[in-house]
Amino acid sequence: MLTTTSPAPAGPAVARRLRRDNHHTDGVDQGSEASSEEADKDAVPPCTLEVVVYGPDAYPNGFSALASEWNDLLARSRYDTFFLSHEWQSVWWQQLGAGELWILAFYRGESEEERGESEDLSDPASPSSFPSGLVGIAPFYLSEHTQGSWAGKRSLKLVGCVEVSDFLDIIIAAGWEEQVYYCLLDWLRSEEAPAWDYLDLCNLPEDSLSYKALPSIFRNAGLRVEVDQEDVAPHVHLPARYENYLMQIDKKQRHEIRRKQRRVERELDVGFRLIQSMEALQGAMDEFLRLQRMSRPDKESFMTPHMERFFRVMAGRMLETGHLHLSFLSLNGENAAALLAFEYKKELLLYNSGYDTEKWAGYSPGWVLLGYVIQHAIVRGIEVFDFLQGDEEYKYRFGGHDYRVMRTLIINEPV
């Protein structure tokens, strides 16, 4: 069962409930004696959820309409990650999003007794009109590619894909994944969906079923599906004491971390500062961006004016919501290294960093600051330190263990 939203000429989006019975068009081998309808029912079960679609012209859009329920659903999902939070997703779309925003909300279907005989909905686009509960959110954006191998093709991507969001997925209450996948397929093949060539589910966490269970469902519908490992995201589980953490890592690296910390503490005036107020944030971001650009040529080219604006807006939003960790190491009163991370449900996620490659490079300020940040995290009760995507050597020296990052690509053409 599918419900879609569309804009009224001079007011908020309105919804209509559509009956979607027996509309599947799964491929059937030639010469099969079974009818297409019978084969479809076997291969692709019908959608049993209520689906509300917030298209590009919907008002309010999906972020606004689902704001009060978004994070609650995320907490009930198989993999609750910061990058799927309403705060991150909405600020990413505001600052980096392009194309058409399509957000699908999936609700448990009402029984006939609950629904009654009437199909009249006073405000169907409101989640409150579905008392049986939200079980899924699929935040997508549609764009047409102008260059590369996808030139001329239209892709639906997860909001946050590809840039600067390390983990993404369809947000689904644990145990409801297959039902949501069937209904997503139902919508993608309906007339209500926009024309698309690719569905790109990038940056999927290793725990996701969107690269385990979803591919077979879509392949059974006759679509091409490719699954690949995109990257790794090393992380380390933190014990209750810093000394115990050091004992977890390689003996040589443990000695190196201690040696670098003791050297700066012996030879210089060392300071550790954590930004905790909006008044201090603007100047702190100036310093962070300076050190970030200084640390490596690729980081300098990455931090374009557009990306800098995103970082500044994002940092302010995350400070307001209590997720931002922006810390500095000062040596003799001068900022020598900076680290930007996110604190989320007993995890600390290292997002970006920078250090002075000129005056203080000989003191390894980036390493020293990272050691202090891990020590501070342990004191705060953080249980997992996540280095996020990338297999840089220093992550393993600090005890990181690989966590896979996957990708599922659905091509809208028959196998």
Summary of the structure (lengths in Angstrom):
residues: 415
radius of gyration: 24.4
end to end distance: 26.7
largest distance: 84.2
contacts: 1319
relative contact order: 0.13
helix: 36%
strand: 27%
